[in-house]
Amino acid sequence: MKILHIIDQFQPQMGYQETHLARQQIRNGHEVMVLSSDKPLGTLNLESSDHLNKEIKEGSHVEEGINVLRLPVRFEVSTFNKPWIKYLEKHVLEFQPDAIHVHGIVSLSSIRIARLKKKLNQTKIIFDDHMTSDALRGPWVLYFYKIFKLFFKSMILKNVDEFVAVTPETKSFMNNIYGIPLDRIKIIELGCDTVLFNRNQSIRSKLREKNGIKDNEIVFCYVGKIVNEKRVDIFIEAALNLLESDKKIKVLCLGANDPICLRSIMEKVNSSKFSNNFIFLPAVPNVELYKFYSMSDVGVWPKQCSMTVLEAMSCEIPVIISNKTGAPERVYDGFNGFFYRDGDVDDLKNKMTLFLDNEILKKMGKNANTTVQERDWSIISKKFEDLYR
């Protein structure tokens, strides 16, 4: 089967869904190409590691083992990070795919692909979306969605074969904001590379020694963007409160950062008497993350969470997430992690305290790994391939 993935900005080192799906479908014997722009993700405006700042060039490339065609951009609606990719229709028609998988519903590219349906009668067109209400930032975004719904919803409903949401909350969002009927939306959850993401005891020992972490210390980690929306400050404050009563914990924060947000957090840490208990590291490629999960014991995502939660759980890391997160179905409270009351520092501290019991920590870590096995990308990809057919 010839499968074409279309995404406005493609950064395979980040390890998002489109990368894992394309790679798995290649393993499954399909001819796969990703079509994207020559523009980086908006994430790269954050301070991060060199691997995320590599120059992106127009043309055909093999990236992370995936055939990628990057096309120039005619213009961009910069407020919403929506580019108009040149020659999009031409290259889609030349590839003649059996299935087109568009990542993200509200974009200029999605509108153009839907309009191509009459020239691609034998091609299945699938749109998937990851949005939740948490991701809405500012009235202009909502206004943009209203325009999209008013002018393009009918055409998209007519020409797109399948709509996919990654969570029940995303399904509800697609219905309420985009106007897509609930009976047209299937749920196919995000996955995890359970082969790559495994706890490595040798790496654990080396990294803990390198970072001055003792065998009896519990490492609470946050992996992701350090920006205001992620509320990493709540995690830091809860950890500082916990350190008042138990000194045998360390805190790891790893990811690209907004310098202003990070500076505010660092000021709070450095003004405390526990600054030596905190470790801040820059972003690393997705394929390197398992090393830092192996080094850690508990994952904490105080506001929004993503595939990183699954990857942590696959490495036997139980997690603590907000009870208002957009993806609660990944965590079973008291089995492989805990929910804390959103924004409640004391409740987060109390949940963190539970993991100081080594028996609870080990048991829930094993449960976390078990939970994720049914989410391997080989299983998730098969669900999409069934839709393509």
QUIJO-V412336 format. One record per residue. N is the residue number from 1. RES is the residue in one letter. NEAR is the number of other C-alpha atoms within 12 Angstrom. D_CENTER is the distance of its C-alpha to the mean C-alpha in Angstrom with 1 decimal. Layout:
N;RES;NEAR;D_CENTER
N;RES;NEAR;D_CENTER
//
This chain:
1;M;23;26.8
2;K;29;25.6
3;I;41;22.0
4;L;44;20.8
5;H;47;17.1
6;I;44;17.2
7;I;47;14.5
8;D;40;15.8
9;Q;40;14.1
10;F;39;13.0
11;Q;37;12.0
12;P;33;12.0
13;Q;30;12.1
14;M;35;8.5
15;G;33;7.8
16;Y;30;5.6
17;Q;39;7.3
18;E;44;10.3
19;T;39;11.1
20;H;37;11.4
21;L;39;13.2
22;A;44;15.5
23;R;33;16.3
24;Q;32;17.1
25;Q;35;19.2
26;I;26;21.1
27;R;18;21.9
28;N;20;23.1
29;G;14;25.6
30;H;25;24.4
31;E;25;24.9
32;V;37;21.5
33;M;40;20.9
34;V;48;18.1
35;L;47;19.7
36;S;43;18.2
37;S;36;19.7
38;D;32;20.9
39;K;33;19.0
40;P;31;16.1
41;L;29;12.9
42;G;23;13.9
43;T;26;11.8
44;L;28;14.6
45;N;18;17.0
46;L;26;16.0
47;E;26;18.0
48;S;28;16.3
49;S;22;17.7
50;D;16;19.8
51;H;22;17.6
52;L;29;15.2
53;N;24;18.4
54;K;18;20.1
55;E;14;22.1
56;I;27;20.9
57;K;21;24.0
58;E;20;25.1
59;G;19;26.2
60;S;21;25.4
61;H;20;23.6
62;V;18;22.3
63;E;26;18.9
64;E;24;17.5
65;G;20;20.1
66;I;32;19.0
67;N;28;21.6
68;V;35;20.3
69;L;35;22.5
70;R;34;21.9
71;L;33;24.1
72;P;26;25.4
73;V;27;24.7
74;R;17;27.8
75;F;16;26.4
76;E;22;23.4
77;V;17;23.0
78;S;15;21.6
79;T;15;21.1
80;F;24;18.5
81;N;26;17.3
82;K;31;18.8
83;P;32;20.9
84;W;30;23.8
85;I;36;23.6
86;K;26;27.2
87;Y;22;28.7
88;L;34;25.7
89;E;26;28.1
90;K;17;30.4
91;H;25;28.0
92;V;38;26.5
93;L;23;30.2
94;E;14;31.1
95;F;25;28.4
96;Q;26;29.5
97;P;32;26.5
98;D;28;26.9
99;A;39;23.5
100;I;46;21.3
101;H;44;17.7
102;V;41;16.5
103;H;38;12.9
104;G;33;13.3
105;I;44;16.7
106;V;40;17.9
107;S;37;18.8
108;L;33;22.0
109;S;38;20.9
110;S;41;20.4
111;I;34;23.9
112;R;31;25.5
113;I;45;24.2
114;A;37;25.5
115;R;25;28.8
116;L;29;29.1
117;K;30;29.4
118;K;18;33.2
119;K;21;33.2
120;L;25;30.9
121;N;20;32.5
122;Q;19;31.7
123;T;32;28.0
124;K;36;25.4
125;I;45;22.9
126;I;40;19.7
127;F;44;17.3
128;D;41;14.0
129;D;39;12.0
130;H;38;9.0
131;M;33;11.1
132;T;29;12.6
133;S;24;15.5
134;D;21;13.8
135;A;22;12.4
136;L;19;16.0
137;R;17;17.6
138;G;14;21.3
139;P;13;23.8
140;W;13;23.6
141;V;22;20.2
142;L;21;21.8
143;Y;18;24.9
144;F;26;23.2
145;Y;27;21.8
146;K;19;25.3
147;I;18;26.8
148;F;25;24.4
149;K;26;25.4
150;L;17;29.0
151;F;17;29.5
152;F;29;27.1
153;K;29;26.2
154;S;19;29.4
155;M;23;29.1
156;I;36;25.5
157;L;31;26.5
158;K;20;29.5
159;N;28;27.9
160;V;38;24.5
161;D;31;24.9
162;E;37;21.8
163;F;42;19.1
164;V;42;16.0
165;A;36;13.8
166;V;36;10.9
167;T;30;12.5
168;P;28;16.1
169;E;30;15.2
170;T;37;13.7
171;K;34;16.9
172;S;29;19.0
173;F;31;17.4
174;M;37;18.1
175;N;29;21.6
176;N;20;22.4
177;I;30;21.1
178;Y;36;21.4
179;G;29;24.3
180;I;36;23.2
181;P;22;25.3
182;L;24;23.7
183;D;17;25.7
184;R;24;24.1
185;I;32;20.5
186;K;29;19.3
187;I;28;16.4
188;I;31;14.5
189;E;36;11.7
190;L;43;8.6
191;G;42;10.1
192;C;42;10.6
193;D;39;13.2
194;T;30;15.7
195;V;21;18.2
196;L;24;16.4
197;F;34;14.9
198;N;36;18.3
199;R;31;20.2
200;N;24;22.6
201;Q;20;25.6
202;S;15;27.1
203;I;21;24.2
204;R;27;23.9
205;S;23;27.5
206;K;19;27.4
207;L;25;24.5
208;R;28;25.9
209;E;15;29.3
210;K;14;28.0
211;N;25;26.5
212;G;21;29.5
213;I;29;28.0
214;K;22;30.7
215;D;21;30.5
216;N;19;31.1
217;E;27;28.5
218;I;35;25.3
219;V;41;22.1
220;F;47;19.6
221;C;42;16.3
222;Y;49;13.4
223;V;46;10.6
224;G;44;8.6
225;K;38;10.2
226;I;41;13.7
227;V;31;14.5
228;N;23;16.7
229;E;23;14.3
230;K;33;12.6
231;R;31;16.2
232;V;43;16.2
233;D;33;20.0
234;I;34;20.4
235;F;44;19.2
236;I;44;21.6
237;E;32;24.4
238;A;33;24.1
239;A;44;24.2
240;L;36;27.3
241;N;26;29.0
242;L;32;28.5
243;L;30;29.9
244;E;18;33.1
245;S;16;33.8
246;D;21;32.2
247;K;26;32.0
248;K;27;30.5
249;I;37;26.8
250;K;39;24.6
251;V;43;21.4
252;L;39;18.8
253;C;38;16.3
254;L;38;14.3
255;G;36;12.4
256;A;33;13.4
257;N;33;15.5
258;D;26;17.5
259;P;21;21.0
260;I;15;22.5
261;C;23;20.1
262;L;32;20.3
263;R;18;24.1
264;S;22;24.5
265;I;30;22.8
266;M;26;24.8
267;E;18;28.0
268;K;24;27.5
269;V;28;27.0
270;N;19;29.8
271;S;13;32.2
272;S;20;31.9
273;K;16;33.8
274;F;27;30.7
275;S;24;29.1
276;N;23;29.6
277;N;33;27.3
278;F;35;24.2
279;I;32;22.3
280;F;32;20.0
281;L;26;18.6
282;P;29;16.9
283;A;32;13.6
284;V;27;14.1
285;P;28;13.0
286;N;34;10.5
287;V;28;13.7
288;E;24;15.3
289;L;40;13.0
290;Y;36;15.1
291;K;30;18.0
292;F;49;16.9
293;Y;46;15.9
294;S;36;19.3
295;M;41;20.9
296;S;47;19.5
297;D;47;20.6
298;V;47;18.5
299;G;50;14.9
300;V;49;14.9
301;W;51;12.3
302;P;47;15.0
303;K;38;13.4
304;Q;36;9.9
305;C;39;7.4
306;S;39;4.2
307;M;37;4.5
308;T;42;6.3
309;V;46;8.8
310;L;45;9.8
311;E;47;10.2
312;A;52;12.2
313;M;46;14.2
314;S;42;15.0
315;C;44;16.6
316;E;39;18.8
317;I;49;17.1
318;P;50;17.8
319;V;52;15.7
320;I;51;16.7
321;I;46;14.7
322;S;36;16.1
323;N;28;18.3
324;K;24;17.0
325;T;32;13.2
326;G;33;11.8
327;A;35;11.2
328;P;32;14.4
329;E;28;15.3
330;R;44;13.4
331;V;38;15.8
332;Y;24;19.6
333;D;22;21.3
334;G;23;23.8
335;F;26;22.8
336;N;38;19.6
337;G;44;18.9
338;F;40;19.9
339;F;36;19.2
340;Y;34;20.7
341;R;22;22.2
342;D;25;19.9
343;G;28;21.2
344;D;24;24.0
345;V;27;24.4
346;D;22;27.2
347;D;28;25.4
348;L;38;22.4
349;K;34;25.1
350;N;23;26.9
351;K;36;23.9
352;M;45;23.4
353;T;30;27.1
354;L;26;26.9
355;F;37;25.1
356;L;28;28.1
357;D;19;29.8
358;N;17;29.4
359;E;12;30.1
360;I;26;27.4
361;L;34;24.9
362;K;25;25.8
363;K;22;26.1
364;M;35;22.8
365;G;38;21.1
366;K;28;22.8
367;N;28;21.8
368;A;42;18.1
369;N;37;18.4
370;T;27;20.5
371;T;32;18.1
372;V;40;15.4
373;Q;28;18.0
374;E;21;18.1
375;R;30;14.4
376;D;31;15.0
377;W;39;13.9
378;S;27;17.6
379;I;26;18.0
380;I;30;15.1
381;S;34;16.4
382;K;23;19.9
383;K;24;19.1
384;F;39;18.0
385;E;34;21.1
386;D;17;23.3
387;L;28;22.3
388;Y;32;23.0
389;R;21;26.4
//
